[in-house]
Amino acid sequence: MATLLFVSFIVLIFLGVPVAFSLGLASLIYLFLAEIPLNIIPQRMFGGLNSFVLLCIPGFILAGNLMNAGGITERIIKFANDLFGHVRGGLGLANVGASMGFAGISGTALADTASIGSILIPAMKKEGYGAGFSAAVTASSSTVGPIIPPSLPMIIVGTLASLSIGDLFLAGAVPGILLGLGLMIPTYIISVKRNYPKGERQSVKTIWKSFIGAFWAILMTFIILYGILGGLFTPTEASIVAVLYAFVIGIFVYKELPVKKIPEIMLSSMTATASIMLLVGFANLFGWIMVREQIPQLVAESILGISTNAIIVILLINLLLLFVGTFMETIAALVILFPVLLPVAITVGMDPIQFGVMMVLNLVIGLVTPPVGVCLFVASQIGRVSIAKTARELVPFLGVSLVVLLLVAFIPQVTLFLPSLFE
């Protein structure tokens, strides 16, 4: 029966059925054949969604959309371009830098790819950068979004294992910065090798002015972190504070957020939230079936049966997650696999916070790898370049991502240093 569950899910995925519905239909097939009453479906779905912490997801999505509609994307890009534009390949470096700044607003890789890519990919192509390279830089740097706080996948992880959202946010800060800075290395090297253009050096006054323009957006990240860690508000309350902050900044500071556009922004935020919640609900039902079939125990026994050496076990977990990330959506994979793999990681001495960051990083790498790399698809579409060409250009960037992943997996202080300061 378990085999049928996975086979039907994989077949549906490759037929192009959305992940949420693939999970639901595969679960429905199992329930029919196992003769389990279908009233288990709403029970399990509600059980997965019945969490106060999950209420922060619509808040952070709405806050990000308000900030983006208020002109924040252009300001972050301008600051990054003023800072790096005079270097060879400066527009590519600005692309990565803008993604690091935007990560503190959106918390999702896809939003980063779509928002920044729609502006910078055409600009890079116009300046003479290769279309595949432009798309690859945008797609790879967007993976910083779910690592640097606030992060929607980290919220899911915290909900699943009752871990501190604040600690998870802090734990993702250093890996996120390392990933962003690391991605600048191949960007610069390739730009020099191909003699991509560089702009004029901006004055300190110009850079300062553009920093002030982006400052209010960047400040939101620190307000959220300080509020949660300082005990001023819960993650859910923090998301509401972020919405109010984004509204005030967009209306009264930047003065670019049209009041008449707010209903449209709220509608798009509700749509995004609904899709995530549906995914979480169906993934929880799918996970319940896995527990019923004792899949977690089988996976743990299989991995530990190969080796009990911590290094080997962690490498095996990483290989499994990298494979899963190539075809499964991040949040669905987290809901299904995090409870399965966490006991294995703890068995070999890995801290749950460290494992949470490692798993999120693993799965977001899958967002830029075929066959179901959504960021790869979006960046290629914006750049009007084939997915195969973008994928080839992505190779050096994926190398950097894997190096950061190994640092997170085998050096605990990379993730645990900042949280330990606030204990």
Secondary structure, 3 states (H helix, E strand, C coil): CHHHHHHHHHHHHHCCCCHHHHHHHHHHHHHHHHCCCCCHHHHHHHHHHCCCHHHHHHHHHHHHHHHHHCCHHHHHHHHHHHHHCCCCCHHHHHHHHHHHHHHHHHCCHHHHHHHHHHHHHHHHHHHCCCHHHHHHHHHHHHCCCCCCCCCHHHHHHHHHHCCCHHHHHHHHHHHHHHHHHHHHHHHHHHHHHCCCCCCCCCCHHHHHHHHHHHHHHHHHHHHHHHHHHCCCCCHHHHHHHHHHHHHHHHHHHCCCCCHHHHHHHHHHHHHHHHHHHHHHHHHHHHHHHHHHCCHHHHHHHHHHHHCCCHHHHHHHHHHHHHHHHCCCCHHHHHHHHHHHHHHHHHHCCCCHHHHHHHHHHHHHHHHHCCCCCHHHHHHHHHHCCCHHHHHHHHHHHHHHHHHHHHHHHHCCHHHHHHHHHCC
